[in-house]
Amino acid sequence: MNNGQKGQPGNSRRDFLKKGAIASSILFVPRHVLGGVGFTAPSDQLNIAAIGAGGKGLSDIRNAAVNGRERVVALCDVDFSGSASQAIKDFPKAKLYHDYREMLEKEKDIDAVTISTPDHVHGPAAAFAMERGKHVYVQKPLTHNIREARILTEMARKNKIVSQMGNQGASNPLLSLVQNWIDSDKLGEISKVQVWTNRPVWPQGYAMPEPDPNKKPNDLYWNLWLGPASYRPYTPNLHPFNWRGWWEYGTGALGDVGCHLIDIPFRTLGLKYPKDAECSVGTVFTKMWTPDYHPESCPPSSFITLHFDATEKSKSPIEMTWSDGGIKPSHPEIIPPEHDIGGHQSSNGVLIHGEKGIISTNINDSSPLMPKLYLKDGTTEFGPQTEDGEEPEYGHQRKWVDACKAGFNSQEHLALTSSFDYAGPMTETVLMGNLAIRSYMLRRENANGQFEYYGRKKMLWDGDNMKITNLEAANQFVGRKYREGWEVSK
């Protein structure tokens, strides 16, 4: 669909906001002239809409509104009977929609949207919004698959869209400690990174629940919830949360927290696309004496290894391992046994190993003494006991809003910690793990009538061309098939 706005003049307020940094320095009248401290002139307000207004979407649109400084003009959700009902109370003047496509076609004055839906809708919704010139804030993971991440990254750049992914830990000021330790060569040569999580904390490893249309909640627009996914009758126990465990909609443990945890070494070490991906997975007994997991589901646990070339910040090649399902690394000897590794009770975390010591961290964890540096000479440096709590989620959404108002070429946009130029390649790296997991279940029948799993190998990755070079069948997982009307295309 096309609303005909491209190449046509918009209203004066939208044109004004889109002028960017030059316009902001010349035309914005100081707030003290307009109405005192804290006053924001209507022409200086961003018109924001939410695609997904419940759950995480509620906090995203609240934080983007900056305590009423900005104007929330529309809310879109497939079910306003749950937590999204609070958004209606918070923003009573906002118009309500169930289909984001209808909202973006009708509401011409929207400047920017927050997108906080299940993973499978991120890419289609963001592409639809950016095609219409809307700035976008998209929850992590940026997309459901690698191809979508590449498309959104290129689209944001081409259409001069101010973008931000919702991995708020990237704006945590404590991240600068990790960066400074690495930049000042405290660890020496770094060769290994370990990342782990206690996820999943939802059903995973089994066949999808059976459909039961009679149980569909009256207020749920099921077809719109499915969006780009293949059609199936209403299926209980997917909406609003357990969808994470099935590939049709979710991205498993990696998609849930990988963009938080892997962000730390990816950013501080300046990593690029991985060269390869290899995995092993935990199993469940799907049949008597047949250990396996259902191929349409994410596995109950996994262990993934990625290799990266040396970069300007990491002078030697890096091996990164990821483990989920509660499997964590062994406690390094250099770290006192009474100290947690990673986050509180070591349930999630990152270890960065260097020749001189180890960094232990979990930037999104609110527990004290994070991050932590342990050197082999006995030196330790710990982060502060408490973090600066002046802004919710470290101002991650507010900074995006400020950048939207300043413009694509502004310093505010360049300063964003997860614009798509960064978040796109990082998300691709996270989703490489899922490509390896899904390839793990590729099988064919041999001459003896038995199944052989031919995807259980190290996958060699050509990042520039988005292609597995040593197993063509694995490339089916680079993208996905879309229902008509929900496509993401270049």
ZITA-V251635 format. One record per residue. SS is DSSP state (@ for helix, = for strand, . for the rest). D_LAST is the distance of its C-alpha to the last C-alpha in Angstrom with 1 decimal. Layout:
BEGIN
SS D_LAST
SS D_LAST
END
This chain:
BEGIN
. 14.3
. 14.9
. 18.1
. 18.6
. 19.0
. 16.7
. 19.1
. 22.1
. 24.7
. 24.9
. 28.2
@ 30.3
@ 29.9
@ 26.1
@ 26.3
@ 29.0
@ 27.0
@ 24.0
. 26.3
. 26.2
@ 29.0
@ 30.9
@ 31.1
@ 32.2
@ 34.9
@ 36.3
@ 35.9
. 36.3
. 39.9
. 41.5
@ 41.8
@ 45.5
@ 45.9
@ 43.9
. 45.6
. 46.6
. 45.2
. 42.2
. 41.6
. 38.1
. 37.9
@ 35.8
@ 33.9
@ 33.2
. 31.7
. 28.1
= 27.1
= 25.5
= 24.4
= 24.2
= 21.9
. 24.3
. 27.7
. 29.9
. 30.6
@ 28.7
@ 27.0
@ 30.5
@ 31.2
@ 27.8
@ 28.3
@ 31.9
@ 31.3
@ 28.7
@ 31.3
. 33.7
. 36.9
. 36.3
. 35.3
. 32.0
= 31.5
= 29.8
= 29.1
= 27.4
= 27.2
= 25.0
. 26.2
. 26.6
. 30.3
. 32.4
. 35.5
. 35.0
. 34.4
@ 32.1
@ 35.3
@ 36.3
@ 33.4
@ 34.8
@ 38.1
@ 36.7
. 34.8
. 36.8
. 35.4
. 31.8
= 30.5
= 29.6
= 26.7
. 25.7
. 22.1
@ 19.8
@ 17.9
@ 21.3
@ 22.3
@ 19.4
@ 20.0
@ 23.7
. 24.3
. 23.3
. 25.2
. 23.2
. 22.4
= 21.2
= 20.7
= 21.8
= 20.0
. 22.6
. 21.9
. 22.1
@ 19.6
@ 17.6
@ 16.7
@ 15.7
@ 12.0
@ 11.6
@ 14.2
@ 12.9
@ 9.4
@ 11.5
@ 14.0
@ 12.1
@ 10.5
. 14.3
. 15.4
. 17.1
= 18.0
= 17.6
= 20.0
= 18.8
= 21.4
. 21.5
. 20.0
. 16.8
. 14.9
. 16.2
. 14.7
@ 13.7
@ 10.1
@ 9.5
@ 11.7
@ 9.9
@ 6.6
@ 9.2
@ 11.2
@ 9.1
@ 8.2
@ 12.0
@ 13.1
@ 11.4
. 12.5
. 15.7
. 15.8
. 18.8
= 17.9
= 20.2
= 20.3
= 23.4
. 25.4
@ 28.3
@ 30.4
@ 28.4
@ 30.4
. 33.7
. 36.1
. 37.6
@ 34.6
@ 36.1
@ 39.1
@ 37.2
@ 35.4
@ 38.9
@ 40.5
@ 38.0
@ 37.9
. 41.7
. 41.9
. 43.9
. 42.6
. 42.8
. 40.6
= 38.1
= 37.1
= 36.5
= 34.7
= 35.3
= 33.3
= 34.4
. 34.4
. 36.5
. 33.5
. 33.0
. 35.3
. 34.1
. 34.5
. 32.7
. 33.4
. 34.3
. 33.0
. 31.4
. 34.1
. 35.0
= 33.8
. 36.4
@ 35.4
@ 38.8
@ 38.1
. 35.1
. 35.9
. 36.4
. 34.1
. 31.1
. 28.2
@ 27.4
@ 24.7
@ 22.7
@ 23.5
@ 22.0
. 18.7
. 16.0
. 18.9
. 20.9
. 23.7
. 27.2
. 30.2
. 31.1
= 31.8
. 34.2
. 33.9
. 30.1
. 29.7
. 30.1
. 30.2
@ 30.7
@ 27.1
@ 26.6
@ 28.4
= 26.2
. 22.9
. 21.5
. 21.6
. 22.7
. 22.5
@ 26.3
@ 28.4
@ 25.9
@ 23.4
@ 26.4
@ 28.0
@ 26.2
@ 24.3
@ 27.7
@ 29.8
@ 27.6
@ 26.6
@ 30.2
@ 30.5
@ 26.9
@ 27.5
@ 31.1
. 30.9
. 27.7
. 26.1
. 22.9
. 21.1
. 23.8
. 25.1
= 25.9
= 26.4
= 29.4
= 30.7
= 33.6
= 33.8
. 36.6
. 37.5
= 39.1
= 41.5
= 39.6
= 42.5
. 46.0
. 46.1
= 42.4
= 40.7
= 37.0
. 34.3
. 32.2
. 28.9
. 27.0
= 28.5
. 28.2
. 31.4
. 34.4
. 34.3
= 32.6
= 33.2
= 30.4
= 30.8
= 28.3
= 29.2
= 28.0
. 29.0
. 31.3
. 30.0
. 31.8
. 32.9
. 33.5
. 35.6
. 35.7
. 33.3
= 32.6
= 32.9
= 31.5
= 32.6
= 31.5
= 33.7
. 33.6
. 35.9
. 38.6
. 39.1
. 39.7
. 40.9
. 44.6
. 46.3
. 46.5
. 50.2
. 49.7
. 48.8
. 51.9
. 51.9
. 52.4
. 49.1
. 45.9
. 43.1
. 39.7
. 40.0
@ 42.9
@ 44.6
@ 42.0
. 39.7
. 36.5
= 36.4
= 35.5
= 38.0
= 37.4
= 40.0
= 41.4
. 44.5
. 46.4
= 45.4
= 42.8
= 40.6
= 40.5
= 38.2
. 36.1
. 34.9
. 34.1
. 37.6
. 40.2
. 43.2
. 45.4
. 45.6
. 41.9
. 40.7
= 43.5
= 44.4
= 47.0
= 48.4
. 50.7
. 53.4
. 53.7
. 51.9
= 49.7
= 47.5
= 46.2
. 44.0
. 45.7
. 47.2
. 45.2
. 41.9
. 41.4
. 40.8
. 40.7
. 37.1
@ 35.4
@ 32.8
@ 33.7
@ 32.1
@ 28.6
@ 27.4
@ 29.8
@ 28.6
@ 25.0
@ 26.5
@ 28.6
@ 25.6
@ 23.8
@ 26.9
@ 27.4
. 24.0
. 21.0
. 23.3
. 26.3
@ 28.3
@ 27.7
@ 24.0
@ 24.7
. 27.3
. 25.1
. 25.5
. 22.1
. 19.5
@ 16.1
@ 16.9
@ 19.6
@ 18.7
@ 15.4
@ 17.3
@ 20.2
@ 18.5
@ 17.1
@ 20.8
@ 22.1
@ 19.8
@ 21.0
@ 24.3
@ 23.0
@ 21.4
@ 25.0
@ 26.6
@ 24.7
@ 25.4
. 29.0
. 29.4
. 28.3
= 31.4
= 33.0
= 36.6
. 38.9
. 41.9
. 44.1
. 42.1
. 40.9
= 37.4
= 36.3
= 33.4
. 31.7
. 29.0
. 31.5
. 31.2
. 29.7
= 26.0
= 25.2
= 21.8
= 19.9
. 17.9
. 16.3
. 14.8
. 14.5
= 17.2
= 20.6
. 22.8
. 25.9
. 24.9
@ 22.2
@ 22.6
@ 21.6
@ 18.0
@ 17.6
@ 17.7
. 14.9
. 12.6
. 14.0
. 14.4
. 13.8
. 16.3
. 15.4
. 14.6
. 13.2
. 9.8
. 7.0
. 3.8
. 0.0
END
